Protein backbone atom coordinates (compact mmCIF):
# COMPACT_ATOMS: atom_id res chain seq x y z
CA UNK A 1 0.00 0.00 0.00
CA UNK A 2 1.31 3.45 -0.87
CA UNK A 3 2.48 5.60 2.03
CA UNK A 4 -0.08 8.33 1.27
CA UNK A 5 -2.82 5.81 2.12
CA UNK A 6 -2.04 6.55 5.76
CA UNK A 7 -3.59 10.04 5.39
CA UNK A 8 -7.24 10.11 6.29
CA UNK A 9 -9.35 11.85 3.71
CA UNK A 10 -12.76 13.35 4.33
CA UNK A 11 -14.43 15.97 6.53
CA UNK A 12 -12.60 14.62 9.61
CA UNK A 13 -9.13 15.06 8.04
CA UNK A 14 -6.81 17.66 9.63
CA UNK A 15 -4.22 17.38 6.82
CA UNK A 16 -3.00 20.65 5.33
CA UNK A 17 -2.29 21.12 1.69
CA UNK A 18 1.43 21.16 0.83
CA UNK A 19 3.14 24.36 -0.23
CA UNK A 20 3.37 24.68 -4.02
CA UNK A 21 7.18 24.60 -3.86
CA UNK A 22 7.26 21.35 -1.83
CA UNK A 23 7.24 17.92 -3.41
CA UNK A 24 3.86 16.34 -2.60
CA UNK A 25 5.30 12.90 -1.82
CA UNK A 26 8.01 14.38 0.45
CA UNK A 27 5.33 16.35 2.25
CA UNK A 28 3.23 13.20 2.64
CA UNK A 29 6.14 11.15 3.95
CA UNK A 30 6.93 13.88 6.49
CA UNK A 31 3.34 13.86 7.64
CA UNK A 32 3.32 10.09 8.00
CA UNK A 33 6.62 10.14 9.86
CA UNK A 34 5.40 12.80 12.27
CA UNK A 35 2.14 10.97 12.78
CA UNK A 36 3.88 7.63 13.32
CA UNK A 37 6.41 9.22 15.71
CA UNK A 38 3.60 10.70 17.75
CA UNK A 39 1.65 7.44 17.70
CA UNK A 40 4.62 5.33 18.78
CA UNK A 41 5.42 7.94 21.46
CA UNK A 42 2.31 6.96 23.34
CA UNK A 43 3.15 5.36 26.66
CA UNK A 44 2.64 1.59 26.74
CA UNK A 45 0.29 1.76 29.71
CA UNK A 46 -2.24 -1.00 30.37
CA UNK A 47 -4.97 1.45 29.40
CA UNK A 48 -3.53 2.19 25.95
CA UNK A 49 -5.79 -0.27 24.21
CA UNK A 50 -8.82 1.11 26.01
CA UNK A 51 -7.79 4.70 25.23
CA UNK A 52 -7.45 3.87 21.53
CA UNK A 53 -10.85 2.19 21.51
CA UNK A 54 -12.51 5.16 23.22
CA UNK A 55 -10.80 7.61 20.86
CA UNK A 56 -11.98 5.65 17.84
CA UNK A 57 -15.54 5.52 19.22
CA UNK A 58 -15.52 9.30 19.78
CA UNK A 59 -14.30 9.82 16.24
CA UNK A 60 -17.03 7.59 14.87
CA UNK A 61 -19.73 9.40 16.86
CA UNK A 62 -18.57 12.72 15.41
CA UNK A 63 -19.22 11.52 11.87
CA UNK A 64 -22.52 12.43 10.23
CA UNK A 65 -23.37 9.15 8.45
CA UNK A 66 -23.13 5.41 8.84
CA UNK A 67 -21.15 5.07 5.59
CA UNK A 68 -18.51 7.51 6.91
CA UNK A 69 -18.22 5.45 10.09
CA UNK A 70 -17.81 2.23 8.09
CA UNK A 71 -15.18 3.90 5.91
CA UNK A 72 -13.14 4.99 8.96
CA UNK A 73 -13.28 1.48 10.44
CA UNK A 74 -12.07 -0.05 7.16
CA UNK A 75 -9.24 2.49 6.95
CA UNK A 76 -8.21 1.80 10.55
CA UNK A 77 -8.04 -1.93 9.80
CA UNK A 78 -5.99 -1.35 6.65
CA UNK A 79 -3.62 1.06 8.40
CA UNK A 80 -3.12 -1.44 11.23
CA UNK A 81 -2.36 -4.20 8.72
CA UNK A 82 0.07 -2.04 6.75
CA UNK A 83 1.82 -0.96 9.96
CA UNK A 84 2.17 -4.60 11.03
CA UNK A 85 3.63 -5.62 7.67
CA UNK A 86 6.06 -2.69 7.74
CA UNK A 87 7.22 -3.65 11.23
CA UNK A 88 7.77 -7.30 10.19
CA UNK A 89 9.69 -6.23 7.09
CA UNK A 90 11.95 -3.95 9.16
CA UNK A 91 12.53 -6.76 11.63
CA UNK A 92 13.59 -9.15 8.88
CA UNK A 93 15.83 -6.53 7.32
CA UNK A 94 17.58 -5.86 10.65
CA UNK A 95 17.90 -9.58 11.28
CA UNK A 96 19.53 -10.11 7.90
CA UNK A 97 22.04 -7.33 8.54
CA UNK A 98 22.78 -8.86 11.95
CA UNK A 99 23.22 -12.34 10.52
CA UNK A 100 25.44 -11.05 7.69
CA UNK A 101 27.82 -9.71 10.33
CA UNK A 102 27.50 -12.60 12.78
CA UNK A 103 27.65 -15.50 10.30
CA UNK A 104 31.32 -16.57 10.11
CA UNK A 105 31.33 -18.13 6.63
CA UNK A 106 31.48 -16.32 3.29
CA UNK A 107 28.66 -17.02 0.80
CA UNK A 108 30.60 -19.62 -1.21
CA UNK A 109 31.36 -21.73 1.86
CA UNK A 110 27.80 -21.31 3.10
CA UNK A 111 26.54 -22.67 -0.20
CA UNK A 112 28.98 -25.56 0.11
CA UNK A 113 27.63 -26.38 3.59
CA UNK A 114 24.04 -26.10 2.38
CA UNK A 115 24.79 -28.46 -0.48
CA UNK A 116 25.54 -31.15 2.11
CA UNK A 117 22.12 -30.87 3.77
CA UNK A 118 19.24 -33.13 2.92
CA UNK A 119 16.50 -31.44 0.96
CA UNK A 120 14.06 -30.88 3.82
CA UNK A 121 16.77 -29.40 6.10
CA UNK A 122 17.78 -27.10 3.26
CA UNK A 123 14.20 -25.82 3.00
CA UNK A 124 14.08 -25.15 6.73
CA UNK A 125 17.41 -23.28 6.52
CA UNK A 126 16.20 -21.16 3.62
CA UNK A 127 13.20 -20.05 5.71
CA UNK A 128 15.41 -18.88 8.60
CA UNK A 129 16.52 -15.49 7.30
CA UNK A 130 17.16 -13.61 4.07
CA UNK A 131 20.88 -14.38 4.20
CA UNK A 132 20.27 -18.13 4.29
CA UNK A 133 17.42 -17.82 1.81
CA UNK A 134 19.70 -16.18 -0.74
CA UNK A 135 22.44 -18.79 -0.29
CA UNK A 136 19.92 -21.64 -0.42
CA UNK A 137 18.80 -20.54 -3.89
CA UNK A 138 22.11 -21.52 -5.44
CA UNK A 139 21.72 -24.51 -7.81
CA UNK A 140 24.60 -26.34 -6.09
CA UNK A 141 22.43 -26.70 -3.00
CA UNK A 142 20.02 -28.86 -4.98
CA UNK A 143 22.52 -31.15 -6.66
CA UNK A 144 21.33 -34.09 -4.56
CA UNK A 145 17.57 -34.04 -4.16
CA UNK A 146 15.91 -36.39 -1.69
CA UNK A 147 12.15 -35.99 -2.03
CA UNK A 148 11.22 -39.31 -0.45
CA UNK A 149 8.57 -39.35 2.28
CA UNK A 150 6.83 -41.82 4.55
CA UNK A 151 3.42 -40.68 3.30
CA UNK A 152 2.39 -39.36 -0.13
CA UNK A 153 2.95 -35.59 0.26
CA UNK A 154 5.20 -34.56 -2.61
CA UNK A 155 3.44 -33.55 -5.83
CA UNK A 156 4.63 -32.85 -9.35
CA UNK A 157 4.88 -29.10 -8.67
CA UNK A 158 7.40 -29.60 -5.85
CA UNK A 159 9.48 -31.94 -8.01
CA UNK A 160 9.41 -29.45 -10.87
CA UNK A 161 10.43 -26.54 -8.60
CA UNK A 162 13.31 -28.44 -7.03
CA UNK A 163 14.62 -29.79 -10.32
CA UNK A 164 14.37 -26.30 -11.83
CA UNK A 165 16.44 -24.86 -8.96
CA UNK A 166 19.08 -27.53 -9.47
CA UNK A 167 19.19 -27.10 -13.23
CA UNK A 168 22.28 -28.59 -14.81
CA UNK A 169 23.83 -29.14 -11.35
CA UNK A 170 21.43 -32.01 -10.60
CA UNK A 171 23.34 -35.20 -9.79
CA UNK A 172 21.00 -37.31 -7.67
CA UNK A 173 17.22 -37.61 -7.38
CA UNK A 174 15.31 -39.78 -4.92
CA UNK A 175 11.57 -39.69 -5.25
CA UNK A 176 8.52 -41.51 -3.92
CA UNK A 177 7.08 -43.11 -0.80
CA UNK A 178 9.38 -45.12 1.45
CA UNK A 179 7.49 -47.24 3.98
CA UNK A 180 8.98 -48.62 7.16
CA UNK A 181 9.29 -47.31 10.73
CA UNK A 182 13.10 -47.23 10.59
CA UNK A 183 13.26 -44.65 7.79
CA UNK A 184 12.92 -40.94 8.60
CA UNK A 185 11.02 -38.54 6.36
CA UNK A 186 13.09 -36.97 3.65
CA UNK A 187 15.93 -39.40 4.19
CA UNK A 188 16.58 -42.69 2.46
CA UNK A 189 19.29 -44.68 4.23
CA UNK A 190 20.02 -47.90 2.40
CA UNK A 191 22.36 -50.55 3.67
CA UNK A 192 25.90 -50.18 2.38
CA UNK A 193 27.79 -53.36 1.61
CA UNK A 194 31.53 -53.22 1.00
CA UNK A 195 32.91 -55.69 -1.50
CA UNK A 196 36.65 -55.19 -1.85
CA UNK A 197 37.03 -52.09 -4.04
CA UNK A 198 33.33 -51.45 -4.52
CA UNK A 199 30.55 -50.07 -2.33
CA UNK A 200 27.11 -51.39 -3.11
CA UNK A 201 23.90 -49.91 -1.70
CA UNK A 202 21.30 -52.48 -0.77
CA UNK A 203 17.67 -51.45 -0.50
CA UNK A 204 16.39 -51.98 3.06
CA UNK A 205 12.67 -51.88 2.41
CA UNK A 206 10.41 -54.60 3.66
CA UNK A 207 8.22 -56.06 0.99
CA UNK A 208 5.36 -56.46 3.49
CA UNK A 209 5.63 -52.81 4.59
CA UNK A 210 5.63 -51.70 0.99
CA UNK A 211 2.60 -53.72 0.08
CA UNK A 212 0.62 -52.68 3.17
CA UNK A 213 0.42 -49.08 1.95
CA UNK A 214 -1.23 -49.92 -1.30
CA UNK A 215 -4.99 -49.68 -1.23
CA UNK A 216 -5.04 -47.30 1.75
CA UNK A 217 -3.19 -44.30 0.37
CA UNK A 218 -3.02 -42.87 -3.10
CA UNK A 219 0.07 -41.36 -4.65
CA UNK A 220 0.10 -37.63 -5.39
CA UNK A 221 2.82 -38.00 -8.00
CA UNK A 222 1.62 -38.75 -11.52
CA UNK A 223 3.27 -40.30 -14.55
CA UNK A 224 4.65 -36.89 -15.59
CA UNK A 225 6.54 -36.31 -12.32
CA UNK A 226 9.88 -36.96 -14.07
CA UNK A 227 9.19 -34.74 -17.08
CA UNK A 228 11.24 -31.81 -15.57
CA UNK A 229 14.36 -33.88 -16.33
CA UNK A 230 13.73 -33.33 -20.04
CA UNK A 231 13.14 -29.56 -19.93
CA UNK A 232 15.55 -26.93 -21.25
CA UNK A 233 16.89 -29.33 -23.81
CA UNK A 234 17.38 -32.06 -21.22
CA UNK A 235 19.83 -30.01 -19.10
CA UNK A 236 18.52 -31.20 -15.68
CA UNK A 237 18.88 -34.88 -16.59
CA UNK A 238 22.03 -34.65 -18.68
CA UNK A 239 24.47 -35.08 -15.77
CA UNK A 240 22.19 -36.98 -13.41
CA UNK A 241 24.14 -39.85 -11.85
CA UNK A 242 21.62 -41.43 -9.48
CA UNK A 243 17.89 -41.97 -9.83
CA UNK A 244 15.93 -43.81 -7.12
CA UNK A 245 12.17 -44.25 -7.50
CA UNK A 246 9.91 -45.79 -4.86
CA UNK A 247 6.23 -46.74 -4.95
CA UNK A 248 5.03 -44.18 -7.49
CA UNK A 249 1.85 -46.03 -8.32
CA UNK A 250 0.88 -43.89 -11.31
CA UNK A 251 4.22 -44.23 -13.07
CA UNK A 252 4.05 -46.29 -16.25
CA UNK A 253 6.64 -47.83 -18.55
CA UNK A 254 6.38 -45.16 -21.24
CA UNK A 255 6.90 -42.29 -18.76
CA UNK A 256 9.87 -44.02 -17.14
CA UNK A 257 11.41 -44.70 -20.53
CA UNK A 258 11.01 -41.04 -21.45
CA UNK A 259 12.79 -40.00 -18.26
CA UNK A 260 15.64 -42.45 -18.82
CA UNK A 261 16.15 -41.09 -22.33
CA UNK A 262 17.05 -37.73 -20.70
CA UNK A 263 19.64 -39.33 -18.37
CA UNK A 264 22.58 -40.53 -20.50
CA UNK A 265 25.07 -40.19 -17.60
CA UNK A 266 23.12 -42.35 -15.17
CA UNK A 267 25.29 -44.62 -13.00
CA UNK A 268 22.78 -45.83 -10.41
CA UNK A 269 19.16 -46.74 -11.05
CA UNK A 270 16.89 -48.11 -8.29
CA UNK A 271 13.25 -48.94 -8.92
CA UNK A 272 10.94 -50.31 -6.21
CA UNK A 273 7.20 -50.74 -6.40
CA UNK A 274 6.55 -49.15 -9.80
CA UNK A 275 4.05 -50.71 -12.17
CA UNK A 276 6.50 -50.86 -15.04
CA UNK A 277 7.48 -53.78 -17.24
CA UNK A 278 10.88 -55.43 -16.86
CA UNK A 279 11.55 -55.88 -20.55
CA UNK A 280 10.68 -52.30 -21.59
CA UNK A 281 12.63 -50.84 -18.65
CA UNK A 282 15.77 -52.84 -19.49
CA UNK A 283 15.42 -51.87 -23.13
CA UNK A 284 15.33 -48.18 -22.10
CA UNK A 285 18.38 -48.64 -19.87
CA UNK A 286 20.18 -50.43 -22.68
CA UNK A 287 19.35 -47.71 -25.19
CA UNK A 288 20.07 -44.64 -23.05
CA UNK A 289 22.18 -45.43 -19.96
CA UNK A 290 25.39 -46.89 -21.33
CA UNK A 291 27.44 -45.80 -18.29
CA UNK A 292 25.26 -47.47 -15.69
CA UNK A 293 27.07 -49.36 -12.91
CA UNK A 294 24.28 -50.36 -10.54
CA UNK A 295 20.81 -51.54 -11.44
CA UNK A 296 18.33 -52.44 -8.69
CA UNK A 297 14.85 -53.36 -9.90
CA UNK A 298 12.19 -54.94 -7.71
CA UNK A 299 8.93 -56.07 -9.20
CA UNK A 300 5.60 -54.72 -7.96
CA UNK A 301 3.94 -57.92 -9.19
CA UNK A 302 6.03 -60.69 -7.69
CA UNK A 303 6.31 -63.72 -9.92
CA UNK A 304 3.98 -62.35 -12.58
CA UNK A 305 6.28 -60.32 -14.83
CA UNK A 306 7.52 -62.80 -17.44
CA UNK A 307 8.23 -60.17 -20.10
CA UNK A 308 12.03 -60.51 -20.27
CA UNK A 309 13.37 -61.79 -23.59
CA UNK A 310 16.80 -63.25 -24.34
CA UNK A 311 17.50 -60.57 -26.94
CA UNK A 312 16.85 -57.89 -24.30
CA UNK A 313 19.46 -59.56 -22.07
CA UNK A 314 21.99 -59.64 -24.91
CA UNK A 315 21.44 -55.97 -25.75
CA UNK A 316 21.77 -54.95 -22.11
CA UNK A 317 25.08 -56.81 -21.84
CA UNK A 318 26.40 -55.28 -25.06
CA UNK A 319 25.29 -51.70 -24.34
CA UNK A 320 26.01 -51.47 -20.60
CA UNK A 321 29.49 -52.97 -20.14
CA UNK A 322 30.24 -51.07 -16.90
CA UNK A 323 27.58 -52.79 -14.79
CA UNK A 324 29.02 -54.11 -11.50
CA UNK A 325 25.84 -54.60 -9.45
CA UNK A 326 22.67 -56.25 -10.73
CA UNK A 327 19.55 -56.88 -8.65
CA UNK A 328 16.38 -58.17 -10.28
CA UNK A 329 14.02 -59.22 -7.51
CA UNK A 330 10.58 -60.72 -7.75
CA UNK A 331 10.53 -61.34 -11.50
CA UNK A 332 9.87 -64.55 -13.35
CA UNK A 333 13.39 -65.22 -14.58
CA UNK A 334 14.57 -68.34 -16.39
CA UNK A 335 18.04 -69.77 -15.90
CA UNK A 336 19.28 -69.42 -19.45
CA UNK A 337 18.37 -65.71 -19.53
CA UNK A 338 20.01 -65.13 -16.16
CA UNK A 339 23.13 -66.89 -17.43
CA UNK A 340 23.31 -64.51 -20.40
CA UNK A 341 23.33 -61.62 -17.94
CA UNK A 342 25.74 -62.98 -15.33
CA UNK A 343 28.19 -64.44 -17.81
CA UNK A 344 27.98 -61.49 -20.17
CA UNK A 345 28.81 -58.66 -17.76
CA UNK A 346 32.60 -58.78 -17.41
CA UNK A 347 32.73 -56.49 -14.32
CA UNK A 348 29.83 -57.94 -12.36
CA UNK A 349 30.56 -58.28 -8.62
CA UNK A 350 27.15 -58.17 -6.98
CA UNK A 351 24.13 -60.26 -7.98
CA UNK A 352 20.75 -60.45 -6.25
CA UNK A 353 17.91 -62.47 -7.72
CA UNK A 354 15.94 -62.80 -4.46
CA UNK A 355 12.32 -63.97 -4.82
CA UNK A 356 12.84 -64.55 -8.50
CA UNK A 357 10.30 -67.09 -9.51
CA UNK A 358 11.63 -69.59 -12.04
CA UNK A 359 15.34 -69.82 -11.22
CA UNK A 360 16.45 -73.37 -10.46
CA UNK A 361 20.18 -72.58 -10.12
CA UNK A 362 21.28 -74.34 -13.29
CA UNK A 363 22.70 -71.04 -14.60
CA UNK A 364 25.51 -71.43 -12.05
CA UNK A 365 26.98 -74.51 -13.71
CA UNK A 366 30.61 -73.92 -14.84
CA UNK A 367 30.08 -70.21 -14.19
CA UNK A 368 32.70 -69.67 -11.47
CA UNK A 369 35.64 -70.41 -13.76
CA UNK A 370 34.61 -68.25 -16.72
CA UNK A 371 34.48 -64.54 -17.44
CA UNK A 372 31.63 -62.88 -15.61
CA UNK A 373 31.01 -65.41 -12.87
CA UNK A 374 34.59 -65.60 -11.67
CA UNK A 375 34.44 -61.95 -10.48
CA UNK A 376 31.33 -62.42 -8.34
CA UNK A 377 31.78 -61.29 -4.73
CA UNK A 378 28.15 -61.34 -3.57
CA UNK A 379 25.54 -63.85 -4.74
CA UNK A 380 22.03 -63.71 -3.25
CA UNK A 381 19.45 -66.29 -4.26
CA UNK A 382 17.21 -65.89 -1.24
CA UNK A 383 13.67 -67.27 -1.41
CA UNK A 384 13.86 -68.33 -5.02
CA UNK A 385 11.09 -70.90 -4.79
CA UNK A 386 12.33 -73.15 -7.59
CA UNK A 387 15.97 -73.16 -6.44
CA UNK A 388 16.99 -76.81 -6.38
CA UNK A 389 18.95 -78.62 -3.71
CA UNK A 390 21.17 -80.35 -6.27
CA UNK A 391 22.05 -77.10 -8.02
CA UNK A 392 23.08 -75.55 -4.69
CA UNK A 393 25.13 -78.67 -3.98
CA UNK A 394 26.87 -78.32 -7.37
CA UNK A 395 27.58 -74.65 -6.58
CA UNK A 396 29.18 -75.50 -3.23
CA UNK A 397 31.19 -78.32 -4.85
CA UNK A 398 32.46 -75.88 -7.47
CA UNK A 399 33.56 -73.51 -4.70
CA UNK A 400 35.45 -76.40 -3.09
CA UNK A 401 37.08 -77.10 -6.44
CA UNK A 402 38.44 -73.54 -6.58
CA UNK A 403 35.79 -71.71 -8.55
CA UNK A 404 34.25 -68.40 -7.44
CA UNK A 405 37.57 -67.41 -5.84
CA UNK A 406 36.39 -63.85 -5.09
CA UNK A 407 33.07 -64.81 -3.54
CA UNK A 408 32.69 -63.42 0.01
CA UNK A 409 28.92 -63.58 0.57
CA UNK A 410 26.53 -66.30 -0.46
CA UNK A 411 22.85 -66.39 0.51
CA UNK A 412 20.95 -69.55 -0.43
CA UNK A 413 18.20 -69.21 2.17
CA UNK A 414 14.66 -70.26 1.48
CA UNK A 415 11.72 -69.90 3.84
CA UNK A 416 10.15 -73.01 2.34
CA UNK A 417 13.24 -75.11 1.84
CA UNK A 418 14.93 -76.05 -1.41
CA UNK A 419 13.24 -77.91 -4.20
CA UNK A 420 14.06 -81.55 -4.83
CA UNK A 421 15.62 -82.60 -8.11
CA UNK A 422 12.67 -84.52 -9.43
CA UNK A 423 9.68 -82.93 -7.73
CA UNK A 424 9.71 -79.30 -6.62
CA UNK A 425 6.68 -79.97 -4.43
CA UNK A 426 9.00 -81.99 -2.20
CA UNK A 427 10.99 -79.50 -0.13
CA UNK A 428 14.39 -80.07 1.49
CA UNK A 429 15.06 -78.46 4.88
CA UNK A 430 18.27 -80.08 6.09
CA UNK A 431 20.22 -81.30 3.11
CA UNK A 432 22.82 -84.02 3.44
CA UNK A 433 24.14 -83.60 -0.09
CA UNK A 434 25.28 -79.98 0.27
CA UNK A 435 28.94 -79.80 1.46
CA UNK A 436 28.34 -76.81 3.75
CA UNK A 437 30.91 -77.69 6.43
CA UNK A 438 33.57 -78.46 3.87
CA UNK A 439 33.05 -75.08 2.20
CA UNK A 440 33.30 -73.25 5.52
CA UNK A 441 36.53 -75.09 6.34
CA UNK A 442 38.09 -74.57 2.94
CA UNK A 443 36.86 -70.99 2.48
CA UNK A 444 36.64 -69.27 5.91
CA UNK A 445 36.46 -65.92 4.10
CA UNK A 446 32.98 -66.70 2.82
CA UNK A 447 29.89 -65.66 4.76
CA UNK A 448 27.40 -68.39 3.96
CA UNK A 449 23.78 -67.62 4.88
CA UNK A 450 21.37 -70.53 4.79
CA UNK A 451 18.09 -69.90 6.58
CA UNK A 452 15.60 -72.76 6.35
CA UNK A 453 12.45 -73.75 8.23
CA UNK A 454 12.69 -76.39 10.93
CA UNK A 455 9.87 -78.29 9.33
CA UNK A 456 7.82 -78.14 6.19
CA UNK A 457 4.96 -75.71 5.91
CA UNK A 458 4.76 -75.27 2.18
CA UNK A 459 2.73 -78.24 1.01
CA UNK A 460 0.10 -77.76 3.70
CA UNK A 461 -0.44 -74.11 2.79
CA UNK A 462 0.04 -74.39 -0.95
CA UNK A 463 -3.61 -74.47 -1.89
CA UNK A 464 -4.78 -71.76 0.53
CA UNK A 465 -4.13 -68.88 -1.84
CA UNK A 466 -3.35 -69.66 -5.44
CA UNK A 467 -2.70 -65.99 -6.19
CA UNK A 468 -0.73 -64.98 -3.07
CA UNK A 469 2.49 -62.99 -3.59
CA UNK A 470 5.98 -63.67 -2.30
CA UNK A 471 7.55 -61.81 0.63
CA UNK A 472 10.66 -59.74 0.09
CA UNK A 473 13.59 -61.45 1.76
CA UNK A 474 15.14 -60.06 4.93
CA UNK A 475 18.29 -58.06 4.22
CA UNK A 476 21.90 -59.04 4.76
CA UNK A 477 21.84 -60.67 8.18
CA UNK A 478 24.08 -60.42 11.24
CA UNK A 479 26.34 -63.39 10.83
CA UNK A 480 27.68 -65.83 13.38
CA UNK A 481 31.40 -66.34 13.91
CA UNK A 482 31.59 -69.47 11.81
CA UNK A 483 29.90 -67.74 8.89
CA UNK A 484 26.84 -70.01 8.72
CA UNK A 485 23.31 -69.32 9.87
CA UNK A 486 20.43 -71.73 10.14
CA UNK A 487 17.17 -70.14 11.26
CA UNK A 488 13.63 -71.38 11.45
CA UNK A 489 10.63 -69.78 9.87
CA UNK A 490 7.16 -70.98 9.15
CA UNK A 491 5.91 -68.12 7.00
CA UNK A 492 4.44 -69.10 3.71
CA UNK A 493 3.71 -66.44 1.13
CA UNK A 494 4.82 -67.75 -2.20
CA UNK A 495 3.21 -67.43 -5.56
CA UNK A 496 1.63 -70.59 -6.80
CA UNK A 497 3.25 -71.24 -10.17
CA UNK A 498 4.12 -74.93 -10.47
CA UNK A 499 6.92 -74.94 -12.97
CA UNK A 500 10.11 -73.42 -14.19
CA UNK A 501 9.67 -73.04 -17.89
CA UNK A 502 12.14 -71.76 -20.44
CA UNK A 503 9.86 -69.45 -22.36
CA UNK A 504 11.03 -66.14 -23.72
CA UNK A 505 8.75 -64.17 -23.05
CA UNK A 506 23.35 -30.97 6.43
CA UNK A 507 28.48 -20.12 16.61
CA UNK A 508 27.12 -16.87 16.79
CA UNK A 509 23.73 -15.62 17.91
CA UNK A 510 21.24 -15.41 15.08
CA UNK A 511 17.87 -13.76 14.71
CA UNK A 512 15.18 -16.07 13.41
CA UNK A 513 12.02 -14.83 11.79
CA UNK A 514 9.08 -16.50 10.17
CA UNK A 515 8.50 -15.98 6.52
CA UNK A 516 5.63 -17.18 4.41
CA UNK A 517 7.07 -17.97 1.01
CA UNK A 518 6.81 -20.27 -1.96
CA UNK A 519 10.41 -21.18 -1.18
CA UNK A 520 9.33 -23.58 1.57
CA UNK A 521 6.87 -25.84 -0.18
CA UNK A 522 8.78 -28.85 1.11
CA UNK A 523 8.09 -27.84 4.74
CA UNK A 524 4.72 -29.49 4.45
CA UNK A 525 6.50 -32.82 4.79
Protein Blocks (a to p, Z undefined) as FASTA:
>chain_A
ZZklmpccdjklcbdcddfklcfklmmmmmmmmmmmmmmmpccbfklmmmmmmmmmmmmm
mpmbfklmmmmmmmmmmmmmmmmmmmmmmmmmmmmmmmmmmpmbdfklmmmmmmmpcfkl
mmmmmmmpmmlmmmmmpmklmmpccfbdfbdfbdfklmmmmmmmnmmmlfbdcedjdedj
kbcghiacdddddehjaccdddfbdfklmmmmgojaccfbdfklmmmmmgghhlmmmmoc
bdcdehilkbcfklmmmmmmmmmkbfbdcdehiacdfklmmmmmmmmmmmbfbdcdddfb
ghkackbcfklmmmmmmmmmmbcbdcdehiacdfklmmmmmmmmmkbfbdcfehiaklgo
lmmgoklmmghjlmpfbdcfehiaklcfklmmmmmmmmmnopaklbcbdcfbdfkbpadf
klmkbccfbdckbcfklmmmmmmmbccdddddfbdcklmmmmmomkbccddddddddddf
kopacdddfbdcbdfbfbdcfbfkbacdcdddddddfklmmmmZZ
